[in-house]
Amino acid sequence: MGAYHITYSPELKEVCLHFDAGCQFRCHGCIARYHPRDCHLEEKHKQDENKSLSIKEVVAYLEPLDFKKTIFLGREPTMDPDFLPLARTLKEKFSTHNILLTNGYKYITEKAINEVCVGIKAITKEIFRRFTGQDKPEKVLENFKKHYNSCIVLRTESILIPGYIDKDEIEKIAGFIASIDSAIPYRIDGYIPTGVYSSDKIDIFRRPTEDEMRKVKEAAQKYLKNVSILHQGTQLKYKVNEIY
């Protein structure tokens, strides 16, 4: 276990650490499973993973870089035993602003974490169960409230999958977020079919169109003040480099 992939955005002064621990969920089309390297890299890469690095090795890769933020992501960082020790090390050594990307199934309270982005997959129990393999969407929602009440910087995101997690479900999620605070930032990502990453995988779901993304954004904006979308037509604003 540990970080197996490191990317760096010089203009943002931001590092991404991808972890290879397991995950409580078995989400359909999981990007960390089908595309283990950073999908924002311009260069094409093999789909296999590097070996995992020790905390000392990660620090050695980061020392030459000028960075202020570190994003912890991958399958599910909260399940990786190196995650919190590494976050503490980077906070102490580099005074980093540490951001956790999580499915929210496990609540983390830790001074070394400055910001949390919770991926809310679904609210409807049957949709949540079919998509994640777990039975308790309320656990994610309860942990989301805990994060908010802890006064940590909090944002959230969901995936729009036409015919599966669609506009109606996204609107329910937006309503839940608004019931806590309508100013919480919410990003809606367009689904990427698994066949994009592996020619031997045939996905029963498709990408949403730009028009579908626009309409779901408008639906969420009925509840929330800060809604953004990310889809196939979105242009990258900043270069991303592979460090390891």
N, C-alpha and C positions, 0 to 999 in steps of 0.2 A: 504494500500500500504506500501511499504518498503521492507527491506531484510527479506526473509523467510527461508533462508538456508545459512549456512556458512561452508566452508571447508578450510582445511589448509594443506599445504605441507611443513613440517619442513625443508627438505633439500634445498628447493628453497627459504624458508622464504617468502612464498607467501600465501595470503588469497584470497579466492573467495567469493564474496557476490552476491547471487542470488536474483533478484528483481521480484516482482509479479505484476507489473503494466501491463497495456495492451500493445498492439503493433499495429502499423499502418498496418502491413502485416498480411496475413493469409496464411503463407507458408505451402505447402504440407509437411506433416511429421515433423512439427516443434518439435524439440527435447525438447524445454522448456515446450511444452504442453503435450507431451506424456511421458516424463521422467523428472519431475520437480526437482529431486535430481541430484546431480553431478554424471555423468555417469562414472567417473573415480574411484569412490569408489569401493573397493574390496567386501565389504559386500553387501548383498542383502537388499533392503529397500522397505517398502511400497511405493506406488506411490502417496499417498496423501501428501499434503504440511503441513508444520508447520504454526502456526499463524505468521503474520508479526511482526517484532520487531521494537521498536522505535529506534531512533538514540542513545539514552542513553543506551538502552539494547545491541545494537550492540557493542558499545564501551566497555561495561562491559565484553562481551564474548571475545573481542580481547586483552584486557589489559594483560592477563597472557601469551600471545603468543610472540614469537620472530619472527617478520616479517618485511620485508622491502617493499614488493609490495602488492598492493590490486587490484584485478580484479573485475570490476563491470559488471555483466552479468545477464542473465535471459531472460525474454520475450523481453523487450526493456527498458533499464535503463533510457534513456532520457525522457521517458514519466512518470517516477516516481518522485513525488515532493520531496521525501527524498534523491534522488540520489546526487544532487549537494551539499546540506547542509551537507550530510554525508561525501562526498569527501573532503569538506573544513575542516570538523572536524578532519578527519584522517590525513590530511596533516599537520594541525596545531599541533595536539597532538602527532602524531607518526612519522612525517616527511616521510610519505609513498610516494613511486612511484606509482601513481594511473593510472590504465589502464582501458579504456572504450572499451567494446565490443558492437558494435552497428550495426544496419542495414543501417545507414548512411542517413536515410530519414530526419533527423533533424540535423542541424549543431550546434555543441556545441563549444563555445569558452570560456574557463575557466582556470584560472591559476592553479587551484587545480588538473587539469587533465594533466598528463605528456605524455601519450601515447594513441593512438586511433587505434583500429583494426576495419576496416569497412568490413562487409560482403557484397560483391557484388554478388547478386543472379543471375542476368542475365543482358545482354545488349540489346539483341533483344527484342523489345517492346512487341510482342505477348507472348513470353516465360515469360518475366517479369510479364506481366499482369496475365497470367494463374497461375503462381507460387505464386505470392504475393497478388493478388487482387488489386494491385495499377497500375496506368497507366503511371507513369513517371519515368522510369529508369534513365533519364537524371538528375533528381533531386539528386539521389544518386551520380552520377558521378560528378556533379557540386560541391556537398558538399565534395566529396573526394579531388577534386582539392583545395578547400578552406583549408582543413586540411593540405594538403601538403604545400601550400603557407604560412600557419601560422607557419611553421617550427617545428611543433610538431612531436614527434616520430610517424611514421605512418607505418602500415602494413595492409594486407588485406587477405581475404580468401573467398573461394567459395565451393559449394558442387557439386560433380560429381554424377549425377543420370542417369544411362544408359537409353537411349531412351527418355530422357527429357532434362536435362541440361547436354549435353554430351561433347565430346572432342572438337567439332567445336565451341560450345558456350564458353567453357573454354579458347580456343585459342583466341577468340575475346576479352574476358575479359583481358587476358594477354597482348594482343596488346594495349588495352586502358591504362593499368597500365604503360606499357613501354613508351607510348607517353608522360607520365609525368616524370617518372624516372625508368629506368630499374633496379635500385638497390633496389626498394621497395620490402620487403619480401612478398611472396605470398604463402599461404598454401591451398592445395586442399584436402578437406575432402571427404571420401567415404560415400555415403548415407547410412543411417540406416533405414530399413523399419519399419513402425509403429508397425507391428505385433511382433517385438522383445520386445516391452514394454507392449503390451496389447493383450491378446489372442483373444479378440473379434474383433480385427481390422485386416482386410485383405488389404494389400497394393498392388497396381497394379505395383509398381516399386520394383526393387531388389537392393541388394548391388552390387557395382562394384567389379570385380575380382581384384586380385593384379596385374595381367598383364594389365588390363585396367587402373589401377591407374598409373602404370609405364609409359604407353604410353602417358597418358595425361600430366604427369610430363614432359616428353621429349618434348611434343608439346609446353608447356608453357615456357620451357627453351630456345626455339628459340627466345623468346622475353625478358625474365627476367633472372637476374643473381642469384636470391635467391629464389628457388622454393622448397617446401617440400610437402609431402603428409602424410595424416593420414587415416588409414583404419583398418579393422578388425584385420589384422595380426600385427599391430604395438604394440610393447610391451611398457608398462609404465615404465619409468625410475625412477620415484620417487613415494613414498607412499603419498596417499591423505587421510587425516583424517576428519571425520565429527565432527564439533564443535557444530553445532545446526541444 
